[in-house]
Amino acid sequence: MSLTAVILAGGEGTRFRPYTDLIPKPMIPLGPEEKPVADHIVSTLIKGGATHVVFLVGYKWKYVRNYFGYGDRFGIKIDYSVDDETYKNTGGSLLKAYKQHLLDSDPVVVWYGDILAPLNASELAKEHAKLGADALLVVANAYQVPVGVAEINESGDIVDLKEKPWVNMKVTIGVLTLRPSLLEEYEGKLGTSFDIMGDLVPEMIRSGKKVKAYIYDGPWIDVGSLERYKKIDESLLRHITLS
């Protein structure tokens, strides 16, 4: 079965400056082999059965194309959809790829370009179909707060301090499956510049679409900022990339 996965890789990476003044964020090296972040994501998608990867790109996008080409050395098909002034933000970029007939499976797997997790793309697509979902969001059971959390008494004394604690709460991690035809369905309401998680998914919920959760208890890494990048746990990274 063919399976298309989309990697969101078009942002300017402002939280990674000055590095992203030279290269786009998806090409930031990571791990002992110093492979680009996007390479780790592509490898995970291939292991999970993806046969077609579409990069949604914009800023310095030719760096991405020059590294990945059109998929020959990876044994899959790779395409690129380039942001423009009409189709912007994550949802608009995805809509443009749909209109270019690049989203050629139902569902498609959508993967934010700063998330690493050993998820199986085919399993997500199968669960999507089994549930008859319109969208299936990967949801973790806990989130690590990136700062210290203080407990303060009525006198203003700090009585406890936990550095970067894990909090039990349901959080989306930037991976989902989606019926691509929904993009065109919601274009009339959302236009061509909208956010997937901030606009499209809430609108789907409000209008009664079947938005389901895929509960995930495994490891994951958010490489969304320079601070997080510098503090990545190397042993956790090895576990994720070798899974």
C-alpha positions as CSV (number, residue, x, y, z in Angstrom):
1,M,0.0,0.0,0.0
2,S,1.3,3.4,-0.9
3,L,1.6,5.9,1.9
4,T,2.4,9.6,1.6
5,A,4.0,11.5,4.5
6,V,4.3,15.2,4.6
7,I,7.2,17.0,6.5
8,L,6.5,20.6,7.5
9,A,9.9,22.2,6.8
10,G,9.2,25.8,5.6
11,G,9.7,28.0,8.6
12,E,12.5,30.5,9.0
13,G,13.8,28.9,12.2
14,T,14.1,32.2,14.1
15,R,14.6,30.4,17.4
16,F,17.7,28.8,15.9
17,R,19.5,32.0,14.8
18,P,22.3,32.6,14.0
19,Y,22.6,29.0,12.7
20,T,19.5,29.5,10.4
21,D,21.0,32.6,8.9
22,L,23.1,30.0,6.9
23,I,21.0,26.9,6.7
24,P,17.3,26.0,7.2
25,K,16.3,24.4,10.5
26,P,15.6,21.0,9.0
27,M,19.2,20.7,8.0
28,I,20.7,21.4,11.5
29,P,23.0,18.5,12.3
30,L,22.0,16.2,15.1
31,G,23.6,13.1,16.8
32,P,27.0,11.5,16.6
33,E,26.8,11.1,12.8
34,E,25.7,14.8,12.5
35,K,22.8,13.9,10.2
36,P,20.3,16.7,9.5
37,V,17.2,16.6,11.7
38,A,15.1,16.0,8.6
39,D,17.2,12.9,7.7
40,H,16.3,11.3,11.0
41,I,12.6,12.0,10.3
42,V,12.8,10.6,6.7
43,S,14.5,7.5,8.1
44,T,11.8,7.0,10.6
45,L,9.1,7.4,8.0
46,I,10.8,4.9,5.7
47,K,11.1,2.3,8.5
48,G,7.4,2.9,9.1
49,G,6.4,2.1,5.5
50,A,6.1,5.5,3.9
51,T,6.7,5.3,0.1
52,H,6.3,9.0,-0.7
53,V,7.6,12.0,1.2
54,V,6.5,15.5,0.4
55,F,8.6,18.4,2.0
56,L,6.6,21.6,2.5
57,V,9.4,24.1,2.2
58,G,10.1,27.8,1.8
59,Y,13.0,29.4,3.5
60,K,16.3,28.3,1.9
61,W,14.5,25.3,0.6
62,K,17.1,24.3,-2.0
63,Y,19.4,23.2,0.8
64,V,16.7,20.5,1.6
65,R,16.3,19.6,-2.1
66,N,20.1,19.4,-2.7
67,Y,20.5,17.0,0.2
68,F,17.5,14.7,-0.4
69,G,17.1,15.0,-4.1
70,Y,14.0,13.2,-5.4
71,G,14.4,10.1,-3.2
72,D,16.6,7.8,-5.4
73,R,19.2,7.1,-2.7
74,F,16.5,6.6,-0.1
75,G,14.5,4.2,-2.2
76,I,11.3,6.3,-2.1
77,K,9.8,9.2,-4.0
78,I,10.4,12.7,-2.6
79,D,8.6,15.8,-3.8
80,Y,8.7,19.5,-2.7
81,S,5.9,22.1,-2.4
82,V,7.2,25.6,-2.0
83,D,5.4,28.2,0.0
84,D,4.3,31.4,-1.7
85,E,2.4,34.6,-0.8
86,T,-1.0,33.0,-1.3
87,Y,-0.5,29.6,0.5
88,K,1.1,30.3,3.8
89,N,1.4,28.8,7.3
90,T,1.3,25.1,7.9
91,G,-2.3,24.6,6.7
92,G,-1.9,26.8,3.6
93,S,1.2,24.9,2.7
94,L,-0.6,21.6,3.0
95,L,-3.5,22.9,1.0
96,K,-1.1,23.9,-1.8
97,A,0.5,20.5,-1.9
98,Y,-3.0,19.0,-2.1
99,K,-3.9,21.2,-5.1
100,Q,-0.7,20.1,-6.8
101,H,-1.9,16.5,-6.5
102,L,1.0,15.6,-4.2
103,L,-1.0,14.1,-1.4
104,D,-1.7,10.8,-3.1
105,S,-2.8,8.6,-0.2
106,D,-5.8,8.7,2.1
107,P,-4.9,9.4,4.9
108,V,-1.6,11.3,4.7
109,V,0.8,11.4,7.6
110,V,1.7,14.9,8.6
111,W,4.9,15.3,10.6
112,Y,6.2,18.6,12.0
113,G,9.9,19.1,11.0
114,D,11.2,19.5,14.6
115,I,9.8,16.4,16.2
116,L,11.6,13.1,16.6
117,A,9.8,10.0,17.7
118,P,10.0,6.3,16.7
119,L,6.4,6.2,15.5
120,N,5.3,3.8,12.7
121,A,3.6,5.7,9.9
122,S,1.8,2.6,8.6
123,E,0.4,1.8,12.0
124,L,-0.9,5.3,12.3
125,A,-2.6,5.1,8.9
126,K,-4.1,1.7,9.8
127,E,-5.5,3.0,13.1
128,H,-6.9,6.0,11.2
129,A,-8.8,3.7,8.9
130,K,-9.9,1.3,11.6
131,L,-11.5,4.2,13.6
132,G,-13.0,5.8,10.5
133,A,-11.3,9.0,11.5
134,D,-11.1,12.3,9.7
135,A,-7.9,13.1,11.6
136,L,-5.9,11.1,14.1
137,L,-3.6,13.1,16.5
138,V,-0.7,11.5,18.3
139,V,-1.1,12.4,21.9
140,A,1.5,11.8,24.7
141,N,0.5,11.3,28.3
142,A,3.1,13.7,29.8
143,Y,5.0,16.8,29.0
144,Q,8.3,18.0,30.3
145,V,8.1,21.6,31.3
146,P,11.2,23.4,29.9
147,V,11.8,25.5,33.0
148,G,12.0,25.0,36.8
149,V,8.6,24.9,38.6
150,A,8.4,26.6,42.0
151,E,5.9,25.9,44.9
152,I,5.4,29.0,46.9
153,N,3.7,29.4,50.3
154,E,1.5,32.3,51.5
155,S,4.6,34.1,52.9
156,G,6.3,34.1,49.6
157,D,8.8,31.4,50.5
158,I,9.8,28.8,47.9
159,V,9.1,25.5,49.6
160,D,9.9,23.3,46.7
161,L,11.6,23.6,43.3
162,K,11.5,21.0,40.6
163,E,13.8,21.5,37.6
164,K,12.1,20.7,34.3
165,P,9.5,18.3,35.8
166,W,7.3,16.0,33.8
167,V,3.6,16.9,34.1
168,N,0.8,14.4,33.6
169,M,-1.3,16.0,30.8
170,K,-2.4,15.1,27.3
171,V,-0.3,16.9,24.8
172,T,-0.1,16.7,21.0
173,I,3.4,16.2,19.7
174,G,3.2,17.4,16.1
175,V,2.4,14.1,14.3
176,L,-1.1,13.3,12.8
177,T,-2.9,11.7,10.0
178,L,-5.5,13.5,7.9
179,R,-8.0,12.9,5.1
180,P,-6.5,15.3,2.5
181,S,-9.8,16.2,0.8
182,L,-10.8,18.0,4.0
183,L,-8.3,20.7,3.1
184,E,-10.4,21.8,0.2
185,E,-13.6,21.4,2.2
186,Y,-12.4,24.0,4.8
187,E,-10.7,26.4,2.4
188,G,-13.9,28.4,2.1
189,K,-13.9,29.1,5.8
190,L,-10.2,29.2,6.6
191,G,-8.8,30.7,3.4
192,T,-5.3,29.8,2.1
193,S,-3.3,30.9,5.1
194,F,-4.1,29.0,8.3
195,D,-2.5,26.8,10.9
196,I,-3.1,23.0,11.0
197,M,-3.2,22.6,14.8
198,G,-4.4,26.1,15.7
199,D,-7.1,26.6,13.0
200,L,-7.9,23.5,11.0
201,V,-8.2,20.9,13.8
202,P,-10.3,23.1,16.1
203,E,-12.6,23.9,13.2
204,M,-12.9,20.2,12.4
205,I,-13.9,19.5,16.0
206,R,-16.4,22.4,16.1
207,S,-18.1,21.1,12.9
208,G,-18.4,17.6,14.1
209,K,-15.6,15.8,12.2
210,K,-14.2,12.6,13.8
211,V,-11.0,13.7,15.4
212,K,-9.4,10.8,17.3
213,A,-6.4,10.4,19.6
214,Y,-3.6,8.0,19.2
215,I,-2.2,7.6,22.7
216,Y,1.6,7.3,22.6
217,D,3.7,6.4,25.7
218,G,7.1,6.2,24.0
219,P,10.0,8.7,23.8
220,W,9.9,11.8,21.7
221,I,12.1,14.9,21.3
222,D,11.1,18.4,20.4
223,V,13.9,20.2,18.6
224,G,11.9,23.4,18.2
225,S,14.4,25.8,19.7
226,L,18.1,26.3,20.1
227,E,17.8,25.9,23.9
228,R,16.1,22.5,23.4
229,Y,18.6,21.5,20.8
230,K,21.6,22.2,23.0
231,K,20.1,20.2,25.9
232,I,19.1,17.1,24.0
233,D,19.7,13.9,25.9
234,E,22.1,11.9,23.7
235,S,21.1,8.5,25.1
236,L,17.4,9.4,24.4
237,L,18.3,10.5,20.9
238,R,20.1,7.2,20.3
239,H,17.1,5.2,21.6
240,I,14.8,7.1,19.3
241,T,16.9,7.0,16.1
242,L,17.8,3.3,16.6
243,S,14.2,2.1,17.4
